[in-house]
Amino acid sequence: MSQKMTSKLWNGSLGRLKLQRKRQSVQVLSTWSSLHHRCLSVSTPRQQGHLYRYRDSKVKPVFSHAGEFRTTSYRLQTRNVTTWSPLASVFNSQPVEKFRFDFTNQGLFCIPGLTEPKSFHILYEDAENITDELVSEAASDKRSRKMVEVLDDMSDVLCRVADMAEFVRVAHPDMNYSTAAEEACLGVNYLVEKLNTNVPLYKALKKVHLEGDTMPTDDIDKRVIELFLVDFEKSGIDLNDTTREKFVELNKKIIHLSNTFTQRTEEPIRVAKNHLPENLQYVFGIDGDNVAVTGMFPYHQSERVREVAYRLYLYRLEHQEAILERLLSTRHELAQLVGFPTFAHRSLQDAIMDKPEAVMGFLESLAKALQPRVKEELNIIKEMKNLDSAATNKEVMPWDLAYYMSQAVAEQSDGYNEIEAASNLSLGACMDGLDQLFSKLYDINLCHVEPIEAASYLSLGACMDGLDQLFSKLYDINLCHVEPARGELWASDVHKLAVTHKTEGVLGYIYCDFFLRYRKNNQPCHFTIQGGRQLPDGEYQLPKVALYMNLVPPGSTVPCLLTHSQLENLWHEMGHAMHSMLGRTRYQHVTGTRCSTDFAEVPSILMEYFALDPRVISSFARHYKTGEEMPSQMVQGIHNSKKTFPALTLQQSVFHSMLDQVYHGKHPLGKSTTDILAEVQNEYLGLPYVPGTAWQLRFSHIAGYGARYYSYLLSKALAAKIWQRCFRDDPFNRTMGEQYRQKVLAHGGQKPPLELLQDLLGEELTPQTFVDTLIEDLDS
């Protein structure tokens, strides 16, 4: 960063203008509000204080993978006031290579024999052989176990290869491992396809479902049998040979079209340079004789840039629209082949909202309830644009929404301040006006949070400490760093955690792959490596998961620092991990996150409420160098940042979900997907459709979710309900934490999710309940 005086947006201290040059400061008292001064002050970058470092400092002993104690060495950054906990030290420090006494390669994830790429083929062959034996057992008249136990063994054998291999395919830095893992995934997919068309196996399962098993079964056994049966019937197992062959062909076609459509949603638009003014060419980037437009540039300060990017990037590409329309029509054909009126009916079969009519009713009711709030918020954005002298078109257009919403959020990024320089009204005065307006409308205030300053209090170690403290209070568990075995990890900066309960011992393991690495994508993810289940000898097969992020690794003097958005992402993914860790399901087929899509996101979204709660943030957020607690104003600013334009945010999800439902509803559609987009956008987004654009051709979730995109909204409503009822008054409530664990998380997908949630909340949950909860959440 340059050492010269640079103009920054919203800097300075509360109620006064602070000019900083090195270690000296001059304070200028003023009658302007603190928010106004954020927009007027200038500063120089702060000098980084010297951070001491201990090489090879010793941390308290931690559990190894086998349970014995070991000592781990790290390069540590110390604080002036106090020291990091062992857990925080691990995540705030660079790993140091050290001598090991275990010379035997234990294999990736401690899987015996998984020590080289070709081992994946051996694992696949073993899984195939075991599966063949289990198929014979299931179809045998002399079967000595419950049918559900045999099928779950089959599910476990296949998933332990497929799930682990899928993660290695995505995450391993060695392409040889990635390629071998991908081949294993394809092999398991082939095995599953064979099983789904195994008529004798299906008939044996169907007989158990209709007549009962030869051994006693309970409600959990029967539910899991039903779930297996649904999987078979979704695959057309009860069709005749000719129709089944057609089903297989349609399914292959859908996979191909989905992959092709998804890949092309991210392709840049290339335009001849001479078709654009020279001043715009270099904004988007030159690619030979063309300009490559790689996105919509929604936060660019220039209205012209945003508009051009929007129109070009969303240009209606006929070949991509043809792929989408073939995908939708093929899905519809497949659904009708297996007896469903529409693909949406088939997709929602095992969901909380198991009929498209229920989903549409929920979305329409929510849109109606949001309408007055959306209108208010759009009027605010219109006023902001009218005050912006650089804006040429005073009507709010789709390319304006994200930009002006971002201007009202407490966190502001460098590079957005050119707009007010051209204005006759200072941005400070405009932000004061917004602050006063939001105070009157929503009873909230815009408290400035400087990203770099806030991140200094949110080191990765501090955030992991926060999770550890929260889980300790809610569930009586701790996150303990574990020394990995030789060969267990795929990168030196991956950390292994044991989730340990005070009396129950180790509940499972989490592999934390958090840091930047070549070929890693930017999408935070939760991967199941091994599902939990009850074993015949009474022991429990411990779950293993991997959390995957792309954060900047710690340096020699500065740890990995998180923005509050990254904090949210981390805690969201840890919510998924806890669903897996705290699950104690009888069967692997329904372990942890193996449940309906509209329920799977509830635990992760609930963790976002904890991540933004001022009481929780204050419990762990401390400056990485001084150890001081995050100032209360900054804490409140993080909390309030998510309360700006909340109705518009929800309304956009309603629009996306509604479009998803219409596309997967009755066919033939009767209109092009772009004509349908225009109608749905005009009705449900509140902003006019722009002729010539086709936003749906960039909407990759159409391929991935297929009539289930509404799941985010429903999960949001359910998480909000749990927060309001159980944790809003006290986010550390041990009694409610234990109830949530035992009544919801422990069961994974082995019980109907609505049943679990109603048991926890003590009330019947209806679509209207979900709408009312979301509206209450907006107003809280």
C-alpha positions in Angstrom: 0.0 0.0 0.0 1.3 3.5 -0.9 2.7 5.6 1.9 1.3 8.8 0.5 -1.9 10.4 1.7 -4.8 8.5 0.1 -8.4 9.4 0.2 -10.5 6.6 1.8 -14.2 6.2 2.2 -15.7 6.4 5.6 -12.5 6.6 7.7 -11.9 8.5 10.8 -13.0 8.0 14.4 -16.5 8.4 15.9 -17.6 12.1 15.9 -14.4 13.5 14.8 -12.0 13.7 11.8 -8.8 11.8 12.3 -5.8 12.5 10.2 -3.1 9.8 10.6 0.5 10.0 9.5 2.7 7.3 10.9 2.3 7.3 14.7 1.1 10.9 15.1 -2.5 12.0 14.8 -4.3 15.3 14.7 -7.8 15.5 15.9 -10.2 18.0 14.5 -13.4 18.5 16.4 -16.5 19.0 14.3 -20.3 19.3 14.6 -20.7 16.9 11.7 -22.0 13.4 12.6 -19.5 10.5 12.8 -21.0 8.9 9.7 -20.5 12.2 7.7 -16.9 12.3 8.7 -16.3 8.8 7.4 -17.0 10.2 4.0 -14.9 13.3 4.2 -11.7 12.3 6.0 -8.4 11.3 4.6 -5.7 9.2 6.1 -2.4 7.4 5.5 -2.0 3.7 6.1 -1.3 2.7 9.6 2.2 1.5 10.4 2.2 -2.2 11.4 3.6 -2.6 14.8 6.4 -5.1 15.3 5.1 -8.6 16.0 7.4 -11.0 17.9 7.6 -14.6 16.9 8.7 -17.7 18.7 10.2 -20.3 16.5 9.2 -23.9 17.3 7.3 -22.8 20.4 5.6 -25.6 22.2 1.9 -25.9 22.4 0.0 -27.9 25.0 -0.2 -31.6 24.1 -3.1 -32.6 21.8 -4.7 -35.9 20.8 -3.1 -37.8 17.9 -5.2 -39.8 15.5 -4.7 -42.9 17.6 -5.5 -41.2 20.9 -2.0 -40.8 22.3 -0.5 -37.5 23.2 1.9 -35.6 21.0 3.4 -32.2 20.9 3.0 -30.0 17.9 5.3 -27.1 16.8 4.2 -23.9 15.2 5.6 -20.5 14.5 3.5 -18.3 16.7 2.5 -14.7 16.6 2.2 -13.4 20.2 -0.1 -10.6 21.4 1.0 -7.9 23.8 -1.7 -8.7 26.3 -2.3 -12.4 26.3 -1.5 -15.6 24.4 -3.5 -17.6 22.0 -5.2 -20.8 22.9 -3.7 -24.0 21.5 -6.5 -24.1 18.9 -6.1 -20.5 17.8 -2.3 -20.9 17.7 -2.6 -23.7 15.2 -4.8 -21.7 12.8 -2.9 -18.4 13.2 0.5 -19.9 12.5 2.5 -21.2 9.7 3.0 -25.0 9.9 6.6 -26.1 10.5 8.0 -29.3 9.1 9.3 -31.5 11.9 10.9 -34.9 12.4 8.4 -37.8 12.7 8.9 -41.2 14.2 6.0 -42.8 12.3 7.7 -43.8 9.0 4.8 -45.8 7.6 2.4 -44.1 5.2 -1.0 -44.6 6.7 -2.9 -43.5 3.6 -5.2 -40.5 2.8 -7.7 -40.1 5.6 -6.0 -43.1 7.3 -7.6 -45.4 4.7 -5.4 -48.5 4.6 -3.6 -48.8 1.3 -4.6 -45.4 -0.1 -1.0 -44.3 -0.5 -0.8 -43.6 -4.3 -3.1 -42.7 -7.2 -3.5 -46.3 -8.4 -4.9 -47.3 -5.0 -8.3 -45.7 -6.0 -8.8 -48.5 -8.6 -8.2 -51.1 -5.9 -10.7 -49.4 -3.6 -13.2 -49.3 -6.4 -12.7 -53.0 -7.2 -13.0 -53.9 -3.5 -16.3 -51.9 -3.3 -17.6 -53.7 -6.4 -16.8 -57.1 -5.0 -18.4 -56.4 -1.6 -21.5 -54.9 -3.3 -22.0 -58.1 -5.4 -21.9 -60.2 -2.2 -24.4 -57.8 -0.5 -26.7 -58.0 -3.5 -26.7 -61.8 -3.3 -27.4 -61.6 0.4 -30.3 -59.2 0.0 -32.0 -61.3 -2.7 -31.5 -64.6 -0.8 -34.3 -66.5 0.9 -31.8 -67.4 3.7 -31.0 -63.8 4.6 -30.2 -63.6 8.3 -30.3 -59.8 8.7 -32.8 -57.1 8.2 -33.1 -56.0 4.6 -32.4 -52.4 5.7 -29.1 -53.4 7.3 -27.9 -55.2 4.1 -28.8 -52.2 2.0 -27.2 -49.7 4.4 -24.0 -51.8 4.2 -24.2 -51.5 0.5 -24.7 -47.7 0.7 -21.8 -47.4 3.2 -19.4 -49.3 1.0 -20.2 -47.2 -2.1 -20.3 -43.8 -0.3 -17.1 -44.3 1.5 -15.4 -44.6 -1.9 -17.5 -42.1 -3.9 -17.7 -39.3 -1.3 -14.0 -39.4 -0.4 -13.0 -39.7 -4.1 -15.2 -36.7 -5.0 -13.4 -34.6 -2.4 -9.9 -35.7 -3.6 -10.9 -35.0 -7.2 -11.7 -31.4 -6.2 -9.1 -30.7 -3.6 -5.9 -32.7 -4.2 -3.0 -30.6 -5.6 -1.6 -33.6 -7.5 -3.4 -34.1 -10.8 -2.6 -37.8 -10.7 -4.6 -38.2 -7.6 -7.4 -36.0 -8.9 -7.6 -38.0 -12.1 -7.6 -41.4 -10.3 -10.2 -40.2 -7.9 -12.4 -39.0 -10.8 -12.2 -42.4 -12.4 -13.2 -44.0 -9.1 -16.2 -41.7 -8.9 -17.3 -42.7 -12.4 -16.9 -46.3 -11.5 -19.1 -46.0 -8.4 -21.7 -44.1 -10.4 -21.8 -47.0 -12.9 -22.2 -49.5 -10.0 -25.1 -47.4 -8.6 -26.7 -47.3 -12.0 -26.5 -51.1 -12.1 -28.1 -51.4 -8.7 -30.9 -49.0 -9.6 -31.8 -51.4 -12.5 -31.4 -54.6 -10.5 -35.0 -56.0 -10.7 -34.5 -59.0 -8.3 -33.0 -56.6 -5.7 -35.9 -54.2 -6.1 -38.5 -57.0 -5.9 -37.0 -58.2 -2.6 -37.1 -54.7 -1.2 -40.6 -54.1 -2.4 -41.8 -57.3 -0.7 -40.3 -56.3 2.6 -41.9 -52.9 2.2 -45.4 -54.4 1.5 -45.3 -57.5 3.7 -42.8 -56.7 6.4 -39.4 -58.2 7.0 -38.8 -61.6 8.5 -37.3 -59.9 11.5 -39.0 -57.2 13.7 -38.6 -53.6 12.4 -39.4 -50.2 13.9 -40.3 -46.8 12.4 -36.7 -45.9 11.6 -36.2 -49.1 9.7 -39.4 -48.6 7.8 -38.5 -45.0 6.9 -35.1 -45.9 5.6 -36.6 -48.8 3.6 -39.0 -46.3 2.0 -36.1 -43.9 1.2 -34.3 -46.8 -0.6 -37.5 -47.7 -2.4 -38.0 -44.1 -3.6 -34.4 -44.1 -5.0 -35.2 -47.2 -7.0 -38.5 -46.0 -8.3 -37.1 -42.6 -9.2 -34.7 -44.5 -11.4 -37.5 -46.3 -13.3 -36.9 -49.7 -11.8 -40.6 -50.8 -12.1 -40.7 -50.0 -15.9 -40.6 -52.7 -18.6 -37.3 -53.3 -20.3 -37.9 -51.1 -23.3 -39.1 -48.1 -21.2 -36.3 -48.6 -18.7 -33.8 -48.4 -21.5 -35.4 -45.1 -22.6 -35.1 -43.9 -19.0 -31.4 -44.6 -18.9 -30.9 -42.8 -22.2 -32.9 -39.8 -21.0 -30.9 -39.7 -17.7 -27.6 -39.7 -19.6 -28.9 -36.9 -21.8 -29.9 -34.9 -18.8 -26.4 -35.3 -17.2 -24.7 -34.2 -20.4 -27.0 -31.2 -20.9 -26.7 -30.2 -17.2 -22.9 -30.3 -17.4 -22.8 -28.4 -20.7 -25.2 -25.7 -19.5 -23.4 -25.2 -16.2 -20.0 -24.9 -17.9 -21.3 -22.3 -20.3 -22.9 -20.1 -17.6 -19.4 -18.9 -16.7 -18.0 -18.3 -20.2 -17.1 -14.7 -20.9 -18.8 -12.8 -23.7 -16.3 -11.7 -26.4 -17.0 -8.5 -28.4 -14.9 -7.0 -31.2 -12.9 -4.0 -29.7 -14.2 -1.6 -32.3 -17.8 -2.2 -31.1 -17.0 -0.5 -27.8 -15.7 2.9 -26.9 -12.0 2.9 -26.1 -12.6 4.0 -22.5 -14.7 0.9 -21.9 -12.4 -1.6 -23.6 -9.8 -1.5 -20.8 -12.4 -1.8 -18.1 -13.4 -5.3 -19.3 -10.0 -6.5 -20.6 -8.5 -7.0 -24.0 -8.4 -10.5 -25.5 -6.6 -10.1 -28.9 -8.9 -8.2 -31.2 -11.8 -8.7 -28.7 -12.9 -7.4 -25.4 -13.8 -10.2 -22.9 -16.7 -9.4 -20.5 -16.4 -11.8 -17.6 -19.2 -10.6 -15.4 -21.8 -7.9 -14.7 -19.5 -5.6 -12.8 -22.4 -4.9 -10.3 -20.3 -2.8 -7.9 -18.5 -0.6 -10.5 -19.0 3.1 -9.7 -19.7 4.0 -13.4 -23.4 3.6 -14.3 -22.3 3.2 -18.0 -19.9 0.4 -17.2 -22.6 -1.4 -15.2 -25.2 -1.1 -17.9 -22.9 -2.2 -20.7 -21.6 -5.1 -18.7 -25.2 -6.1 -17.8 -26.4 -6.0 -21.4 -23.4 -7.8 -22.8 -22.8 -10.5 -20.2 -26.5 -11.4 -20.1 -26.9 -11.2 -23.9 -29.4 -13.7 -25.2 -27.2 -16.5 -26.6 -29.4 -18.7 -28.8 -27.2 -21.8 -28.5 -27.2 -21.6 -24.7 -31.0 -21.1 -24.6 -31.4 -24.1 -26.8 -29.4 -26.2 -24.4 -31.5 -25.0 -21.5 -34.8 -25.7 -23.2 -33.6 -29.2 -24.2 -32.6 -29.8 -20.6 -36.0 -28.7 -19.3 -38.0 -30.7 -21.8 -35.9 -33.8 -21.3 -36.4 -33.6 -17.5 -40.1 -33.3 -18.1 -40.1 -36.3 -20.4 -38.2 -38.4 -17.9 -40.6 -37.4 -15.1 -43.7 -38.4 -17.1 -42.0 -41.6 -18.0 -41.9 -42.6 -14.4 -45.4 -41.4 -13.6 -45.0 -37.8 -12.4 -47.0 -34.9 -13.9 -44.0 -32.6 -14.0 -40.3 -32.8 -13.1 -41.1 -30.6 -10.1 -43.4 -33.3 -8.7 -40.6 -35.9 -9.0 -37.9 -33.6 -7.6 -39.9 -32.7 -4.5 -41.1 -36.2 -3.6 -39.1 -36.5 -0.4 -39.0 -32.8 0.6 -40.6 -30.9 3.4 -42.7 -29.2 0.8 -43.4 -32.3 -1.3 -45.7 -30.8 -3.9 -45.1 -27.9 -6.4 -48.4 -26.4 -5.4 -47.2 -26.0 -1.8 -44.0 -24.4 -3.0 -45.8 -22.0 -5.3 -48.2 -21.1 -2.5 -45.3 -20.4 -0.1 -43.5 -18.2 -2.7 -46.6 -16.2 -3.6 -47.6 -15.6 0.0 -44.0 -14.5 0.8 -44.0 -12.2 -2.2 -47.2 -10.6 -1.1 -46.0 -10.1 2.4 -42.7 -8.5 1.2 -44.4 -6.2 -1.4 -44.8 -3.1 0.8 -41.3 -3.5 2.3 -39.7 -4.0 -1.2 -41.5 -0.9 -2.4 -40.1 1.1 0.5 -36.6 -0.1 -0.1 -36.7 0.5 -3.9 -37.9 4.0 -3.2 -34.8 4.5 -1.0 -32.6 3.3 -3.8 -34.3 5.6 -6.2 -33.7 8.5 -3.8 -30.0 7.5 -3.6 -29.7 7.5 -7.4 -31.5 10.8 -7.7 -28.9 12.3 -5.3 -26.1 10.9 -7.4 -25.2 13.6 -9.9 -23.1 11.1 -11.9 -26.2 9.0 -12.7 -27.7 9.9 -16.1 -30.8 7.7 -15.9 -32.8 8.5 -12.7 -34.9 5.3 -12.9 -33.6 2.3 -10.9 -32.5 -0.4 -13.3 -31.4 -4.0 -12.7 -27.7 -3.0 -12.9 -28.2 -0.4 -10.2 -29.5 -2.7 -7.4 -26.4 -4.3 -6.1 -24.4 -1.1 -6.4 -26.7 1.2 -4.4 -27.4 -1.5 -1.9 -23.7 -1.8 -1.3 -23.4 1.9 -0.7 -25.8 1.6 2.3 -24.1 -1.3 3.9 -21.8 -0.5 6.8 -18.8 -2.2 5.2 -17.4 -0.1 2.3 -14.5 -1.2 0.0 -11.8 1.0 -1.5 -12.5 2.2 -5.0 -16.1 3.2 -4.5 -15.4 6.8 -3.6 -15.1 8.4 -7.1 -18.8 8.7 -7.3 -19.2 11.3 -4.5 -16.3 13.3 -5.8 -18.3 14.2 -8.9 -21.4 15.0 -6.8 -22.5 18.4 -5.6 -23.7 16.7 -2.4 -21.2 15.2 -0.2 -21.6 11.5 0.3 -21.4 12.1 4.1 -24.6 14.1 4.0 -26.3 11.5 1.8 -25.2 8.7 4.2 -26.4 10.7 7.2 -29.8 10.9 5.4 -29.8 7.2 4.9 -28.8 6.6 8.5 -31.7 8.8 9.8 -34.2 7.2 7.3 -33.2 3.6 8.3 -33.5 4.6 11.9 -37.1 5.7 11.4 -38.1 2.8 9.2 -36.3 -0.1 10.8 -34.9 1.2 14.1 -31.4 0.5 13.0 -28.3 2.7 12.4 -25.5 2.5 9.9 -22.3 2.0 12.0 -19.2 2.2 9.9 -16.9 -0.8 10.0 -13.5 -0.4 8.3 -12.8 -3.8 6.7 -9.2 -3.9 7.5 -9.8 -2.7 11.1 -12.6 -5.3 11.6 -10.5 -8.1 10.1 -7.7 -7.4 12.6 -10.1 -8.6 15.3 -11.2 -11.6 13.3 -8.1 -13.7 12.8 -8.9 -17.3 11.8 -7.6 -18.5 15.1 -9.9 -16.2 17.0 -12.9 -17.3 14.9 -12.1 -21.0 15.5 -11.8 -20.2 19.2 -15.2 -18.6 19.0 -16.6 -21.8 17.5 -15.0 -23.9 20.2 -16.4 -21.7 23.0 -19.9 -21.6 21.4 -20.0 -25.4 20.9 -18.7 -25.9 24.4 -21.5 -23.9 25.9 -24.2 -25.3 23.6 -23.3 -28.9 23.3 -20.5 -29.6 25.9 -18.1 -30.4 23.1 -14.7 -29.0 22.0 -12.6 -28.8 18.9 -9.2 -30.4 19.6 -6.4 -30.2 17.1 -5.1 -33.6 16.2 -1.7 -34.5 14.9 -2.2 -36.4 11.6 -0.6 -39.7 10.7 2.0 -39.8 8.0 0.3 -39.7 4.6 -3.2 -38.8 6.1 -3.3 -35.3 4.6 -3.0 -34.0 1.0 -1.4 -30.7 1.8 0.8 -29.5 4.7 -1.5 -26.6 5.7 -4.5 -28.8 6.3 -5.6 -29.2 9.9 -7.4 -32.1 11.5 -9.8 -31.6 14.4 -11.3 -34.1 16.8 -14.8 -33.2 18.0 -14.8 -34.4 21.6 -17.6 -34.5 24.1 -16.9 -34.1 27.8 -18.3 -37.6 28.6 -19.0 -39.2 25.3 -15.4 -38.9 23.9 -14.6 -38.4 20.3 -17.7 -37.8 18.2 -16.0 -37.4 14.8 -13.2 -35.7 12.8 -13.1 -32.5 10.7 -10.4 -31.9 8.1 -9.9 -28.1 7.6 -8.6 -27.3 4.1 -8.9 -23.5 4.5 -6.0 -21.9 2.6 -5.3 -20.8 -1.0 -3.8 -23.4 -3.2 -3.3 -23.7 -7.0 -6.4 -25.1 -8.7 -8.7 -24.6 -5.7 -12.0 -22.9 -6.5 -13.4 -20.1 -4.4 -16.7 -21.8 -3.3 -16.7 -22.8 0.4 -18.0 -26.4 0.7 -18.7 -29.2 3.2 -17.7 -32.7 2.0 -18.7 -35.9 3.7 -15.7 -38.3 3.8 -17.2 -41.0 5.9 -20.8 -41.1 7.3 -21.6 -42.1 10.8 -23.7 -45.2 11.6 -24.3 -47.8 14.3 -22.0 -50.9 13.9 -23.1 -54.5 14.7 -20.7 -54.7 17.6 -22.3 -51.7 19.3 -19.6 -49.2 18.4 -20.3 -46.2 16.3 -18.6 -45.5 13.0 -17.3 -42.0 13.5 -18.2 -39.4 10.9 -15.4 -37.7 9.0 -15.9 -34.5 7.0 -13.8 -31.9 5.1 -14.4 -28.2 5.1 -13.0 -26.4 2.1 -12.3 -22.7 1.8 -9.8 -20.5 0.0 -8.4 -18.1 2.5 -5.1 -16.2 2.5 -2.7 -18.3 4.6 -1.0 -16.9 7.7 2.2 -15.0 7.3 5.3 -14.9 9.5 3.9 -11.9 11.5 0.3 -11.6 10.5 -2.3 -14.4 10.8 -5.1 -15.1 8.3 -7.6 -12.2 8.8 -11.2 -12.7 7.9 -13.8 -10.2 6.8 -17.2 -10.7 8.5 -18.5 -12.2 5.2 -15.8 -14.8 5.4 -16.6 -15.3 9.1 -20.2 -16.0 8.0 -19.0 -18.5 5.4 -16.8 -20.3 7.9 -19.5 -20.6 10.5 -22.1 -21.6 7.8 -19.9 -24.6 6.7 -19.2 -25.5 10.3 -23.0 -25.7 10.8 -23.0 -28.5 8.1 -20.1 -30.1 9.9 -21.9 -30.1 13.2 -24.9 -31.7 11.6 -22.6 -34.6 10.6 -20.6 -34.7 13.9 -23.6 -34.6 16.3 -25.7 -37.0 14.2 -26.1 -40.4 15.8 -28.2 -42.1 13.2 -28.6 -45.9 13.0 -27.9 -46.0 9.3 -25.3 -44.3 7.1 -27.9 -43.7 4.4 -29.5 -41.0 6.5 -26.4 -39.7 8.4 -25.9 -36.0 9.0 -26.6 -33.9 6.0 -28.1 -36.9 4.0 -31.6 -35.4 4.2 -34.0 -33.4 2.1 -32.5 -30.3 0.5 -34.9 -27.9 2.1 -33.8 -29.2 5.5 -30.1 -29.7 5.0 -29.3 -26.0 5.0 -31.1 -25.3 8.3 -28.2 -26.0 10.7 -25.7 -24.0 8.5 -28.0 -21.0 8.1 -28.7 -21.1 11.9 -24.9 -20.7 12.4 -25.0 -17.4 10.5 -27.3 -16.0 13.2 -24.7 -16.9 15.8 -21.9 -15.4 13.6 -23.6 -12.0 13.4 -24.9 -11.8 17.0 -23.1 -9.0 19.0 -22.9 -11.1 22.1 -21.3 -14.0 20.3 -18.9 -11.8 18.4 -17.8 -10.0 21.6 -17.0 -13.3 23.2 -14.1 -14.1 20.8 -13.2 -11.1 18.5 -9.9 -9.8 19.7 -7.1 -7.9 17.9 -4.5 -10.3 16.6 -1.7 -8.1 17.9 -2.9 -6.3 21.1 -5.5 -8.8 22.3 -8.0 -6.0 22.8 -11.7 -6.8 22.4 -13.5 -5.6 19.3 -15.0 -2.2 20.0 -18.8 -2.4 20.7 -19.5 0.1 17.8 -17.7 -2.1 15.4 -19.5 -5.2 16.7 -22.8 -3.5 16.2 -21.8 -2.4 12.8 -21.2 -6.0 11.7 -24.6 -7.0 13.1 -26.3 -4.1 11.3 -24.6 -4.7 8.0 -27.0 -7.6 7.3 -30.1 -5.5 8.1 -29.8 -3.2 5.2 -32.4 -3.8 2.4 -33.4 -7.2 3.8 -36.7 -7.3 1.9 -35.0 -6.8 -1.4 -32.6 -9.6 -0.7 -35.4 -12.0 0.1 -37.4 -10.8 -2.9 -34.5 -11.7 -5.2 -34.6 -15.3 -3.8 -38.3 -15.4 -4.4 -37.8 -14.4 -8.0 -35.1 -17.0 -8.6 -37.2 -19.7 -6.9 -40.4 -18.8 -8.8 -38.5 -19.0 -12.1 -37.1 -22.4 -11.1 -40.6 -23.7 -10.4 -42.2 -22.4 -13.6 -39.4 -23.8 -15.7 -39.9 -27.3 -14.1 -43.7 -27.1 -14.1 -46.2 -27.9 -16.9 -44.8 -28.5 -20.4 -44.7 -27.6 -23.1 -43.8 -24.2 -21.7 -45.6 -22.5 -24.6 -43.0 -19.7 -24.6 -39.3 -19.3 -24.7 -37.4 -19.4 -21.4 -36.6 -15.7 -22.0 -40.2 -14.7 -22.5 -41.0 -16.5 -19.2 -38.1 -14.7 -17.6 -39.5 -11.3 -18.6 -42.9 -12.1 -17.2 -41.6 -13.5 -13.9 -39.1 -10.7 -13.4 -41.7 -8.0 -14.1 -44.0 -9.6 -11.5 -41.7 -10.8 -8.8 -38.5 -8.7 -8.9 -39.9 -5.2 -9.0 -37.4 -4.1 -11.6 -38.2 -4.1 -15.4 -36.9 -6.8 -17.7 -34.2 -5.4 -20.1 -35.0 -6.4 -23.7 -32.2 -8.5 -25.3 -31.0 -10.0 -22.0 -31.4 -13.5 -20.8 -30.3 -13.7 -17.1 -31.5 -17.3 -16.9 -28.7 -18.4 -19.2 -26.3 -17.5 -16.4 -28.3 -19.1 -13.6 -26.3 -22.3 -13.1 -28.5 -23.4 -10.1 -31.2 -24.3 -12.6 -29.1 -27.4 -13.5 -28.0 -28.2 -9.9 -31.2 -27.6 -7.9 -33.9 -28.5 -10.5 -37.2 -27.2 -8.8 -35.6 -27.1 -5.4 -34.0 -23.6 -5.4 -36.7 -22.5 -3.0 -34.9 -24.6 -0.3 -32.8 -21.7 0.7 -35.9 -19.6 1.6 -37.5 -22.4 3.5 -34.3 -23.3 5.4 -33.9 -19.6 6.2 -37.4 -19.6 7.6 -36.8 -22.7 9.7 -33.4 -21.5 11.0 -35.0 -18.1 11.9 -37.7 -19.9 13.8 -35.2 -21.9 15.8 -33.2 -18.8 16.5 -36.2 -16.8 17.6 -37.6 -19.6 19.8 -34.4 -21.1 21.2 -31.4 -18.7 21.1 -32.4 -15.1 20.4 -32.7 -14.3 24.1 -29.5 -16.2 25.0 -27.2 -17.5 22.2 -25.3 -19.6 24.8 -28.3 -21.4 26.3 -27.1 -24.8 27.2 -30.5 -26.3 27.8 -31.7 -25.2 24.3 -28.5 -26.3 22.8 -28.9 -29.8 24.1 -32.5 -30.0 23.0 -31.6 -28.8 19.5 -28.8 -31.5 19.4 -31.0 -34.4 20.7 -34.2 -33.5 18.9 -32.9 -32.3 15.5 -29.2 -32.8 14.8 -28.9 -36.3 16.2 -31.4 -37.7 13.8 -30.0 -36.6 10.4 -32.5 -37.8 7.9 -33.8 -40.9 9.7 -37.0 -39.1 10.8 -39.2 -36.7 8.8 -37.6 -33.3 9.2 -40.9 -31.5 9.9 -41.6 -34.0 12.7 -38.2 -33.2 14.3 -38.7 -29.4 14.0 -42.2 -29.4 15.4 -41.0 -31.5 18.3 -38.3 -29.0 19.1 -40.4 -25.9 18.6 -43.6 -27.3 20.1 -46.0 -26.1 17.4 -47.4 -27.1 14.1 -45.4 -25.6 11.2 -47.3 -24.5 8.1 -46.4 -22.5 5.0 -47.9 -19.5 6.6 -45.7 -20.0 9.6 -42.7 -19.9 7.4 -43.8 -16.6 5.8 -44.7 -15.0 9.2 -41.3 -16.1 10.6 -39.4 -14.5 7.7 -41.3 -11.3 8.1 -40.7 -11.2 11.8 -37.0 -11.8 11.1 -36.9 -8.8 8.8 -38.5 -6.6 11.5 -36.4 -7.8 14.4 
